[in-house]
Structures are given as structure tokens and as C-alpha cells.
Amino acid sequence: MTRALSTRTTTRTTKPKADLSVYLVTDPGLCAKRGVVETVLAAVQGGVGIVQLRNKVASDQALIRQGRLLKKALAKTSARLIVNDRVEVAAAIGADGVHLGRSDAAAAEARRVLGADAIVGLSIQSVEHARALDPEVVDYVGVGPVFKTTTKCDHAAPLGFDGLSRVCAASALPAVAIGGLSVANTQAVFAAGACGLAVVSAICAAPNPESAARAFAEAAKASRRRHGCI
């Protein structure tokens, strides 16, 4: 995309609210049988609170079209829609925010473009990354991978739950664990200090995404009660 973007005010008043407990990351291949929109709607019905639209190979225009369909479909739900990596796409969709990798556009620039109320997430993998965060710019962090995953081939070395715990303890922001996680891992994720877990294949590739999401949501609710969460 080459058009110039208008910018919004960056004066922040309150932190944007989002339920990070069960965080869905879309995969176009795994969602192909049903389609991304149908898969997401089923997952949200099951309890997903935030949806990250991720498609590394789609053009900006194709992603905008899909994102606008998702935004419309989610309008009557409480789920929030964010876009992976592409700040301009998020702005064009009118998405609730963006999630950035450490090699992506600077979080401060995303905040400037998307405004004070946008959700800005950042991927981190270490205690050093966690300590360098600016809570005035970033709202939450994605920490991982916890385990090796096939949905992202260029990921860092797996942290395991001990590594996840160290990074969460060093972060002043809510953390979402990601990477090879299943319902059986939910208790350990919250025990490590995370406020939620991000899921790709366990929901996108499930025979019934709604049931799969509900299983995560119920496990997360029980874990939140036991461990507490921001």
C-alpha cells in the first residue's frame, strides 16, 4: 500500500480492554475447509475473546477485504480484532489494534498511527525484552514459543514453562503464552504468570472450532480463578 495514512491523537487516557484468556490466531491453510470468517465466528461463540488476523502471504488489499468481512461479522460480539504485523492494513480495516514481532514496525509508530485506544501487542522471547517494554506504548506481550510449533517455521528456541515464568515475572504487562499449546497446558500457562494463551491449530484445525474454543475457555476460567490475572 502506498497511500498516506492520517494519524489519530496519541494522548492515552485508559488502557484498552480485551479478554486475553483465549486468543485465536488465524491460519488461512488450517481454516481453508470452512473459511476464516466461519472458523472465527464459531471460535468466538465458544469463548475466544481476541482474534488476530494473520496471513503472511496475502496482499495488503486481500487482507483488508478479509479483515473488513471479519470486522463486520464480529460487530455484534465482544471479541476484538487485531492484525498481525501490518499497521496500515489494521488502520484501513478499522481493526481494534495490531500485533507486532520484534522485527516488525516499531510499536511507537503503530501507536502513533492507530491512536490511543488501539490495542498494541508485541512478541517477546526473553527477560531482556520484557524489561525493555514501554507500558505507555504496548498493552500486552505475546511470549513464546513455549513449545516447538509447526505453524511458524522461523520461531525462536522454545522457552518451556520455566522460561515462560521468567519472562512473565519480568514483564509489567499482561502476557499471552503461545506455541504448541493445548487445553491440557492451560493450568501450567496461568501458573507461570500468563493471563491467557494464544491458539492456532488447536482451534483452526479442530473438527468443531466452537467446541475446541469452549474447552480452552472453560479451562482458562478455572485457571484464572485459581491464579488471578490482570
Backbone hydrogen bonds, N-H to C=O, Kabsch-Sander energy under -0.5 kcal/mol:
donor,donor_aa,acceptor,acceptor_aa,energy
8,R,112,R,-0.8
12,R,10,T,-0.7
20,L,18,A,-0.9
23,Y,197,L,-2.2
24,L,22,V,-0.6
24,L,50,I,-2.4
25,V,199,V,-2.6
26,T,24,L,-0.5
26,T,52,Q,-2.6
31,C,27,D,-2.0
32,A,29,G,-0.9
34,R,31,C,-0.8
35,G,31,C,-3.7
39,T,35,G,-2.2
40,V,36,V,-2.8
41,L,37,V,-2.5
42,A,38,E,-2.1
43,A,39,T,-2.3
44,V,40,V,-2.8
45,Q,41,L,-2.2
46,G,42,A,-1.3
47,G,43,A,-0.7
47,G,44,V,-0.9
48,V,43,A,-2.0
49,G,22,V,-2.1
50,I,22,V,-1.1
51,V,80,R,-3.1
52,Q,24,L,-3.4
53,L,51,V,-0.6
53,L,82,I,-3.0
54,R,52,Q,-0.8
63,L,59,S,-2.4
64,I,60,D,-2.4
65,R,61,Q,-2.2
66,Q,62,A,-2.2
67,G,63,L,-2.9
68,R,64,I,-2.5
69,L,65,R,-1.7
70,L,66,Q,-2.2
71,K,67,G,-2.9
72,K,68,R,-2.2
73,A,69,L,-2.3
74,L,70,L,-2.3
75,A,72,K,-0.9
77,T,74,L,-2.2
80,R,49,G,-1.9
82,I,51,V,-2.9
82,I,80,R,-0.5
83,V,97,G,-1.7
84,N,53,L,-2.5
85,D,99,H,-3.4
86,R,84,N,-2.4
87,V,85,D,-1.0
90,A,86,R,-2.2
91,A,87,V,-2.2
92,A,88,E,-2.2
93,I,89,V,-2.3
94,G,90,A,-1.6
95,A,90,A,-2.3
96,D,81,L,-2.7
97,G,81,L,-0.8
98,V,119,I,-2.4
99,H,83,V,-2.6
100,L,121,G,-2.7
104,D,101,G,-1.8
110,A,106,A,-1.9
111,R,107,A,-2.5
112,R,108,A,-2.1
113,V,109,E,-2.4
114,L,110,A,-3.0
115,G,111,R,-2.2
116,A,9,T,-1.5
118,A,115,G,-1.0
119,I,96,D,-2.6
120,V,118,A,-0.6
121,G,98,V,-2.5
121,G,119,I,-0.5
122,L,140,Y,-1.4
123,S,100,L,-2.6
124,I,142,G,-2.8
130,A,126,S,-2.0
131,R,127,V,-2.3
132,A,128,E,-1.0
132,A,129,H,-0.6
133,L,130,A,-1.2
137,V,134,D,-2.3
138,V,134,D,-2.6
139,D,120,V,-3.1
140,Y,120,V,-1.1
141,V,174,P,-2.4
142,G,122,L,-2.2
143,V,141,V,-0.6
143,V,176,V,-2.9
144,G,124,I,-1.4
146,V,178,I,-2.1
147,F,179,G,-1.6
155,H,152,K,-0.8
159,L,145,P,-3.0
160,G,146,V,-2.0
163,G,159,L,-1.3
164,L,160,G,-2.1
165,S,161,F,-2.3
166,R,162,D,-1.9
167,V,163,G,-2.2
168,C,164,L,-2.7
169,A,165,S,-2.2
170,A,166,R,-1.2
171,S,167,V,-0.9
171,S,168,C,-0.7
176,V,141,V,-2.9
177,A,196,G,-2.5
178,I,143,V,-2.0
179,G,198,A,-0.5
185,N,182,S,-1.6
186,T,183,V,-1.7
189,V,185,N,-2.2
190,F,186,T,-2.1
191,A,187,Q,-2.3
192,A,188,A,-1.5
193,G,190,F,-1.4
194,A,189,V,-1.7
195,C,175,A,-3.2
196,G,175,A,-0.7
197,L,21,S,-2.1
198,A,177,A,-3.6
199,V,23,Y,-2.9
203,I,200,V,-1.3
204,C,200,V,-2.9
205,A,201,S,-1.9
206,A,203,I,-1.1
212,A,208,N,-2.4
213,A,209,P,-2.7
214,R,210,E,-2.3
215,A,211,S,-2.0
216,F,212,A,-1.7
217,A,213,A,-2.8
218,E,214,R,-2.6
219,A,215,A,-1.9
220,A,216,F,-2.8
221,K,217,A,-2.4
222,A,218,E,-1.9
223,S,219,A,-1.9
224,R,220,A,-2.8
225,R,221,K,-1.8
226,R,222,A,-1.5
227,H,223,S,-2.6
228,G,224,R,-3.0
